[in-house]
Amino acid sequence: MKPKAVAESPVQVSIARSTRHAGVPPLREFERWAVAALGARARCVVSLLVVGPARSRSLNLRYRGKDRPTNVLSFPPAVAVDVEGGRPLLGDLVICPSVLSREAREQGKRLRDHWAHLFVHGLLHLSGFDHESDKDARRMEGREVRVLRSLGIANPYRSH
């Protein structure tokens, strides 16, 4: 019997870790979430850096002026760059699992679902969405809810 060929994801995700933290989902999950958020025709590369609270705090202070660790940060590329087979780099996401895990516990959410939500949230920022105004926040949150629903994940903005 021949082994099945694994289809290449249209969105390539590369993961680097600067912290040891259990519970980081496997690469195939991030790629599945990326396709749900960006569409099956999206052909790009996303870089994900998993960091501890000290690094998250440092980056949050430097780039957002907020002196505390945060769950997710997004950084679009400074210039258009093609990587891996001519795919454009969509940008870099930085996720702090200790903040994410604490939030999931406090909000009564499944850890995997919160990972999916924050990864999708970051991808939408890289795609041009923001939540600076009420109108923009409603638009972005609506998109997040639809993407997460397509993945079988409940609305993260509903009270538990």
SULGITA-V932773 format. One record per pair of residues at least 24 apart in sequence whose ideal C-beta (glycine too) atoms are under 8 Angstrom apart, sorted by sequence separation. I is the first residue (numbers start at 1). J is the second residue. D is the distance in Angstrom with one decimal. If there is no record, write none. Layout:
BEGIN
i-><I & I>
j-><J & J>
d-><D & D>
END
This chain:
BEGIN
i-><11 & 71 & 72 & 95 & 120 & 9 & 10 & 71 & 9 & 24 & 70 & 93 & 11 & 69 & 95 & 117 & 120 & 71 & 72 & 120 & 21 & 69 & 70 & 71 & 93 & 10 & 69 & 93 & 10 & 11 & 14 & 16 & 18 & 19 & 21 & 117 & 10 & 11 & 12 & 13 & 14 & 16 & 17 & 18 & 19 & 71 & 116 & 10 & 11 & 12 & 13 & 14 & 15 & 16 & 17 & 18 & 19 & 90 & 93 & 11 & 12 & 13 & 14 & 15 & 16 & 17 & 18 & 11 & 13 & 15 & 59 & 91 & 113 & 116 & 19 & 90 & 117 & 18 & 90 & 116 & 45 & 56 & 45 & 55 & 117 & 56 & 113 & 55 & 113 & 45 & 47 & 114 & 44 & 45 & 46 & 49 & 51 & 53 & 56 & 113 & 43 & 44 & 45 & 46 & 47 & 48 & 49 & 51 & 52 & 43 & 44 & 45 & 46 & 47 & 48 & 49 & 50 & 51 & 53 & 44 & 46 & 47 & 48 & 49 & 50 & 52 & 53 & 72 & 46 & 48 & 50 & 71 & 72 & 109 & 74 & 72 & 73 & 74 & 72 & 76 & 74 & 109 & 38 & 74 & 108 & 107 & 48 & 12 & 24 & 23 & 12 & 21 & 21 & 46 & 19 & 23 & 11 & 21 & 46 & 37 & 29 & 33 & 37 & 36 & 34 & 38 & 29 & 33 & 37 & 25 & 29 & 33 & 37 & 23 & 30 & 34 & 38 & 25 & 33 & 37 & 24 & 25 & 37 & 36 & 36 & 36 & 33 & 32>
j-><35 & 95 & 96 & 119 & 144 & 34 & 35 & 96 & 35 & 50 & 96 & 119 & 38 & 96 & 122 & 144 & 147 & 99 & 100 & 148 & 50 & 98 & 99 & 100 & 122 & 40 & 99 & 123 & 41 & 42 & 45 & 47 & 49 & 50 & 52 & 148 & 42 & 43 & 44 & 45 & 46 & 48 & 49 & 50 & 51 & 103 & 148 & 43 & 44 & 45 & 46 & 47 & 48 & 49 & 50 & 51 & 52 & 123 & 126 & 45 & 46 & 47 & 48 & 49 & 50 & 51 & 52 & 46 & 48 & 50 & 94 & 126 & 148 & 151 & 55 & 126 & 153 & 55 & 127 & 153 & 83 & 94 & 84 & 94 & 156 & 96 & 153 & 96 & 154 & 87 & 89 & 156 & 87 & 88 & 89 & 92 & 94 & 96 & 99 & 156 & 87 & 88 & 89 & 90 & 91 & 92 & 93 & 95 & 96 & 88 & 89 & 90 & 91 & 92 & 93 & 94 & 95 & 96 & 98 & 90 & 92 & 93 & 94 & 95 & 96 & 98 & 99 & 118 & 93 & 95 & 97 & 118 & 119 & 156 & 122 & 121 & 122 & 123 & 122 & 126 & 125 & 160 & 90 & 126 & 160 & 160 & 119 & 84 & 97 & 97 & 87 & 97 & 98 & 123 & 97 & 101 & 90 & 101 & 126 & 119 & 112 & 116 & 120 & 120 & 119 & 123 & 115 & 119 & 123 & 112 & 116 & 120 & 124 & 111 & 119 & 123 & 127 & 115 & 123 & 127 & 115 & 116 & 147 & 147 & 150 & 151 & 151 & 151>
d-><5.5 & 6.8 & 7.7 & 7.1 & 5.7 & 7.4 & 6.2 & 6.2 & 6.4 & 5.7 & 6.7 & 6.9 & 5.8 & 5.3 & 7.4 & 6.8 & 5.2 & 4.7 & 7.7 & 6.5 & 6.6 & 7.4 & 6.3 & 5.1 & 4.1 & 6.0 & 5.2 & 7.3 & 6.8 & 5.6 & 6.8 & 7.3 & 6.7 & 6.2 & 7.6 & 6.1 & 5.8 & 7.4 & 7.4 & 7.7 & 7.5 & 7.3 & 7.6 & 7.1 & 5.6 & 6.1 & 6.5 & 5.1 & 5.8 & 4.6 & 5.1 & 5.2 & 4.8 & 5.2 & 4.5 & 5.1 & 3.8 & 7.4 & 7.3 & 7.6 & 7.3 & 7.8 & 6.9 & 7.9 & 7.2 & 8.0 & 6.9 & 6.4 & 5.9 & 6.7 & 6.0 & 4.1 & 7.6 & 6.1 & 7.3 & 4.9 & 7.0 & 5.9 & 7.3 & 5.7 & 5.0 & 6.8 & 5.5 & 7.9 & 4.7 & 3.7 & 4.7 & 7.6 & 7.2 & 5.0 & 7.2 & 7.4 & 5.4 & 7.2 & 7.8 & 6.6 & 5.7 & 5.9 & 6.5 & 7.3 & 5.3 & 5.2 & 5.1 & 5.0 & 7.4 & 7.6 & 7.2 & 7.4 & 6.9 & 7.9 & 7.0 & 6.6 & 6.8 & 4.4 & 5.0 & 4.8 & 5.7 & 5.5 & 5.3 & 4.3 & 7.7 & 7.1 & 7.8 & 7.5 & 7.8 & 6.7 & 6.6 & 4.5 & 6.5 & 6.6 & 6.1 & 5.3 & 7.5 & 6.8 & 4.5 & 6.1 & 7.6 & 7.9 & 4.6 & 5.6 & 4.0 & 7.3 & 7.7 & 5.2 & 4.2 & 6.3 & 7.6 & 5.6 & 6.2 & 6.5 & 6.3 & 4.1 & 6.7 & 6.8 & 7.3 & 6.7 & 7.9 & 8.0 & 7.2 & 7.9 & 7.7 & 5.1 & 4.6 & 7.2 & 7.5 & 6.2 & 7.7 & 5.2 & 4.5 & 6.3 & 7.5 & 5.8 & 6.4 & 5.9 & 6.1 & 6.1 & 6.7 & 5.3 & 7.8 & 7.7 & 7.8 & 7.9 & 5.0 & 5.1 & 5.4 & 5.4 & 6.7 & 7.5>
END
